[in-house]
């Protein structure tokens, strides 16, 4: 079984690439983030023609998440139970479903903007709500994973130049402690192979030729429980999909399971 996560950075802009990648990669279940569409605009028909069911949590702004599956899609939950509100509503940043033998969450953790910004405090509250939401499944007997764009680099090795990020979001002790608390619920970081270079970065900013210079970050993560990680045969960052005109600024992270 092949599972992947990808911040697609607008499914409308990236749909031809997405459909081609699904066909070439043979992915069974894909967790999507930053769909940038409403639920009504989500291309469910095109994905259905390609053999995939869809579940989406989106409102048309810059966020939005989805699960697409050809391995089944049931017991769908939109959003985080008791998740925090930003401004006037809970943002569409989480969706979960059972896909064949596995239970999955697709998450798009708030960016945080700046450490002094209210969005940073909201980010920490959001991560705590995620921890509570997944605790039971993480400790359960079935394969379970949380996948997505966490907007946190777990260690300094996950940033191309830690000194440049000092005092900024994505690398602060509080954010990393929130990830550690999430892992403490019974989850482990499924570390992907980079395919090129020595670090499996997943995000490269569009500016300053950062992708060809490999000035990236590992912020797209897969956290699996013991039954999930025991089934992992391989994992890698498909950095080829970051290349070329019209690419997302994130690459897919792929996990192969023996299930």
WOWODA-V525788 format. One record per residue. N is the residue number from 1. RES is the residue in one small letter. SS is DSSP state (@ for helix, = for strand, . for the rest). PHI is phi in degrees with one decimal (999 if undefined). D_FIRST is the distance of its C-alpha to the first C-alpha in Angstrom with 1 decimal. Layout:
[[N	RES	SS	PHI	D_FIRST] [N	RES	SS	PHI	D_FIRST]]
//
This chain:
[[1	x	.	999	0.0] [2	x	=	-110.7	3.8] [3	x	=	-120.7	6.6] [4	x	=	-142.4	10.2] [5	x	=	-131.6	13.7] [6	x	=	-154.5	16.8] [7	x	=	-80.0	20.4] [8	x	.	-83.6	21.2] [9	x	.	53.7	25.0] [10	x	.	94.9	25.8] [11	x	@	-71.1	23.5] [12	x	@	-66.5	26.6] [13	x	@	-69.5	27.6] [14	x	@	-106.8	24.1] [15	x	@	-57.8	22.9] [16	x	@	-58.7	23.4] [17	x	@	-66.5	21.6] [18	x	@	-62.2	18.7] [19	x	@	-62.9	18.4] [20	x	@	-65.7	18.8] [21	x	@	-68.5	16.1] [22	x	@	-59.5	13.5] [23	x	@	-68.6	14.6] [24	x	@	-74.8	14.9] [25	x	@	-86.7	11.7] [26	x	.	68.6	9.3] [27	x	.	-71.3	7.8] [28	x	.	-88.6	6.4] [29	x	=	-137.2	8.3] [30	x	=	-124.9	11.3] [31	x	=	-93.5	14.0] [32	x	=	-110.4	17.3] [33	x	=	-132.9	20.6] [34	x	.	55.3	24.2] [35	x	.	-69.9	23.9] [36	x	.	54.9	27.8] [37	x	.	-150.6	28.2] [38	x	=	-80.9	29.2] [39	x	.	-61.3	27.0] [40	x	.	-71.8	29.1] [41	x	.	-83.8	28.6] [42	x	.	-62.0	24.8] [43	x	.	-79.7	23.7] [44	x	@	-62.8	21.9] [45	x	@	-65.6	23.4] [46	x	@	-63.8	22.3] [47	x	@	-71.2	18.6] [48	x	@	-64.3	19.1] [49	x	@	-62.3	20.5] [50	x	.	-85.5	17.4] [51	x	.	101.2	15.3] [52	x	.	-118.5	14.4] [53	x	=	-82.3	16.0] [54	x	=	-133.7	17.6] [55	x	=	-136.0	19.1] [56	x	=	-135.5	21.5] [57	x	=	-128.6	24.1] [58	x	.	-155.5	26.6] [59	x	=	-132.5	30.3] [60	x	.	95.5	31.0] [61	x	.	-90.1	32.0] [62	x	.	-81.7	30.3] [63	x	.	-104.5	27.5] [64	x	.	102.8	25.0] [65	x	=	-134.7	21.3] [66	x	=	-156.3	18.6] [67	x	=	-126.2	15.2] [68	x	=	-123.2	13.8] [69	x	=	-147.8	11.1] [70	x	.	-113.2	10.4] [71	x	.	-115.7	8.7] [72	x	.	104.4	12.1] [73	x	.	-156.0	14.4] [74	x	=	-147.0	17.1] [75	x	=	50.7	19.4] [76	x	=	-80.5	19.8] [77	x	=	-124.2	22.2] [78	x	=	-98.5	23.9] [79	x	.	79.5	25.5] [80	x	.	-94.6	26.3] [81	x	.	-57.8	28.5] [82	x	.	58.9	31.9] [83	x	.	-69.6	30.6] [84	x	.	-71.5	33.4] [85	x	.	-98.1	35.3] [86	x	=	-117.0	36.2] [87	x	.	63.1	39.4] [88	x	.	-118.7	39.3] [89	x	=	-156.2	35.8] [90	x	.	-74.8	32.3] [91	x	.	-74.4	30.4] [92	x	.	-79.2	27.1] [93	x	.	-120.8	25.0] [94	x	=	-149.4	22.4] [95	x	=	-152.5	20.1] [96	x	=	-133.9	17.8] [97	x	=	-163.9	15.9] [98	x	=	-95.7	13.7] [99	x	=	-123.0	10.5] [100	x	.	62.2	9.5] [101	x	.	-84.6	9.5] [102	x	=	-120.3	9.9] [103	x	=	-107.5	13.0] [104	x	=	-132.0	13.2] [105	x	=	-114.8	16.3] [106	x	=	-106.0	17.0] [107	x	=	-130.3	20.3] [108	x	=	-127.6	23.1] [109	x	.	-68.0	25.6] [110	x	.	-53.6	29.2] [111	x	.	-68.4	30.6] [112	x	.	97.2	33.7] [113	x	.	61.1	36.0] [114	x	.	-133.4	38.7] [115	x	.	-59.5	39.3] [116	x	.	-83.9	42.4] [117	x	.	-82.3	40.8] [118	x	@	-60.6	40.1] [119	x	@	-65.0	36.5] [120	x	@	-70.5	36.0] [121	x	@	-62.5	37.1] [122	x	@	-61.9	35.0] [123	x	@	-58.1	31.9] [124	x	@	-66.6	32.7] [125	x	@	-64.5	33.2] [126	x	@	-64.1	29.9] [127	x	@	-64.4	28.0] [128	x	@	-68.0	29.9] [129	x	@	-65.3	29.0] [130	x	@	-63.2	25.3] [131	x	@	-55.2	25.8] [132	x	@	-65.6	27.5] [133	x	@	-67.5	25.0] [134	x	@	-99.6	21.9] [135	x	@	-55.6	23.9] [136	x	@	-65.8	23.4] [137	x	@	-66.6	19.6] [138	x	@	-62.4	19.5] [139	x	.	-89.1	21.7] [140	x	.	-82.6	20.0] [141	x	.	-84.7	18.2] [142	x	.	-90.6	14.9] [143	x	=	-59.8	12.0] [144	x	=	-146.6	13.4] [145	x	=	-151.1	13.6] [146	x	=	-111.3	16.1] [147	x	=	-126.6	15.3] [148	x	=	152.4	17.9] [149	x	=	-89.8	21.2] [150	x	.	-88.1	23.3] [151	x	.	52.4	26.3] [152	x	.	-141.0	27.0] [153	x	.	-91.0	26.9] [154	x	.	-60.1	26.4] [155	x	.	-140.3	28.8] [156	x	@	-63.5	31.4] [157	x	@	-67.9	29.3] [158	x	@	-92.8	26.9] [159	x	=	-131.9	29.8] [160	x	.	-64.9	31.5] [161	x	.	-148.2	35.0] [162	x	@	-56.4	35.3] [163	x	@	-61.3	39.0] [164	x	@	-71.8	38.6] [165	x	@	-103.3	36.7] [166	x	.	-58.4	39.2] [167	x	.	83.4	40.2] [168	x	.	-103.5	37.5] [169	x	.	-68.0	34.6] [170	x	.	84.0	31.0] [171	x	.	-131.6	32.4] [172	x	.	-71.6	34.9] [173	x	@	-55.9	35.1] [174	x	@	-64.4	34.7] [175	x	@	-66.1	31.4] [176	x	@	-68.2	30.0] [177	x	@	-66.1	31.4] [178	x	@	-64.4	29.6] [179	x	@	-66.5	26.2] [180	x	@	-62.9	27.4] [181	x	@	-65.8	28.2] [182	x	@	-65.1	24.8] [183	x	@	-63.4	23.3] [184	x	.	-65.9	26.0] [185	x	.	-78.4	24.5] [186	x	.	113.0	21.9] [187	x	.	-113.1	19.5] [188	x	=	-125.6	18.9] [189	x	=	-76.6	18.5] [190	x	.	-83.3	15.3] [191	x	.	-81.0	17.4] [192	x	.	-83.5	16.0] [193	x	=	-77.8	17.6] [194	x	.	-80.1	20.2] [195	x	.	69.8	20.2] [196	x	.	-148.1	23.9] [197	x	.	66.2	26.6] [198	x	.	-108.6	26.3] [199	x	.	-126.1	24.8] [200	x	.	-84.8	21.5] [201	x	.	-63.8	23.2] [202	x	.	-122.1	21.4] [203	x	=	-136.2	24.6] [204	x	.	-135.7	27.7] [205	x	.	-59.0	30.6] [206	x	.	-67.5	31.9] [207	x	@	-80.1	35.4] [208	x	@	59.4	37.2] [209	x	@	53.1	34.8] [210	x	.	-69.0	32.5] [211	x	.	-69.4	29.4] [212	x	.	-61.9	31.2] [213	x	.	-88.2	32.9] [214	x	.	56.6	29.7] [215	x	.	-94.7	31.3] [216	x	.	-123.5	28.2] [217	x	=	-141.5	26.7] [218	x	.	-102.6	23.4] [219	x	.	-124.4	23.2] [220	x	=	-95.2	19.7] [221	x	=	-124.6	18.0] [222	x	=	-126.7	15.0] [223	x	=	-112.3	16.6] [224	x	=	-116.3	14.6] [225	x	.	-80.5	16.3] [226	x	@	-60.5	16.6] [227	x	@	-62.5	14.0] [228	x	@	-70.6	11.4] [229	x	@	-66.0	12.9] [230	x	@	-65.3	13.3] [231	x	.	-91.9	9.7] [232	x	=	-69.3	9.5] [233	x	=	-97.0	9.8] [234	x	=	-163.4	10.8] [235	x	=	-153.3	11.8] [236	x	=	-155.3	14.3] [237	x	=	-93.8	16.5] [238	x	=	-85.0	16.6] [239	x	@	-68.5	20.4] [240	x	@	-60.0	21.0] [241	x	@	-76.8	20.3] [242	x	@	-85.0	23.1] [243	x	.	-85.4	25.5] [244	x	.	88.2	27.9] [245	x	.	-68.5	29.8] [246	x	.	81.4	28.3] [247	x	.	-77.8	25.5] [248	x	.	-67.5	24.5] [249	x	.	-83.0	25.8] [250	x	=	-115.5	22.4] [251	x	.	-105.5	19.5] [252	x	=	-65.1	15.8] [253	x	=	-108.1	14.1] [254	x	=	-112.8	10.5] [255	x	=	-128.8	8.3] [256	x	=	-102.9	5.8] [257	x	=	-117.0	5.1] [258	x	.	-95.7	6.4] [259	x	.	-130.3	6.2]]
//
